[in-house]
Structure formats: structure tokens, C-alpha cells
């Protein structure tokens, strides 16, 4: 079954639902990214302090404590479950777009790798493997970029009326 470009053939009502879903989902996704930025200062040391605490830093302006095992497991569990469903749904929508096959496959699969590296990295960082803070930051960056590119493509093609105006390959 060839799904390439099928998004152009969806009825207007389906396209509107897709647009509403992607926009609403993106509000949640980017508010989560904003929360991460504000709690970690978007840097490796902030990531490390978020999960391991900063009790030994006498110059800290805000005291933070190492997360408990329950807190870490709850964070990992809830994020992996919810984000894997989000990325699965985005991948299904992306499969109907008209972009080159290799790019499409990369955008569909990469977020799942980033998800494992990011939240597996959080667990390993919590276990005191300190270099994982860099893995977390890099994989989180890739996860965000692939999500952003994917929703841009989906929205652009859902908003177009015909394939002939936006053929990308």
C-alpha cells in the first residue's frame, strides 16, 4: 500500500482534525520543553543538578535534592509511555506525507531512539554515570528537532489543497 501523498486526498474535515490535533499536541510538547529549560537552565550541569541535587554546592541559590528512586521511575515511566504514543501518532501522519522516503523513515524512527537515550540516560545519570548528562542533552535536542520538522511537514501539507502545488520530491 502506497501512502505517499495521501494527506492531500484527505477530506477537509480530516485535515482540520489533523491540524487541530497537531497544534494542540504541540502546545503540550513545547510547554514541556519550556519546563525542562526552566528547571535545568538548558545545560548539562543543570540536567545533572535536576536529578542528582546540588546539596554540596554552597553557592547554590536554590537547594535541590537527589530524586528518589520512585520519582525517577515515575518520570521515566510516564514520559516513555506518553511520548512513544505521541511519536507513533506523528509517525502515522508523517507516513501520509509527500517527502523523500529516507527522510520520512528517519523522522519516523529517530524520536524512538532519542526517547530511549534521553530517559535511559536520566536513569543512568541518577545511577551516578555523569557523562550521561551530555547524552540526555543531545538526544533531547534531536527529539525536539525531529518533532518540529515532522509537524512542520504535516501542517504544511495538510494546509495545502493539492499535491501539484507542493510536490517535494
Buried (B, 14 or more C-beta within 10 A) or exposed (E): EEEBBBBBEBEEEEBEEBBEBBEEBBEEBEEBBEEBEEEBEBEBEBBBBBBBBBEEEEEEEEEBEBBEEEEBEEBBEEBBEEBBEBBEEBBEBBBBBBBEEEBBEEBBEBBBEBBEBBBBBBBBBBEEEEEBBBBBBBBBEBBBBBBBBBBEBBBBBBEBEEBEEBEEE
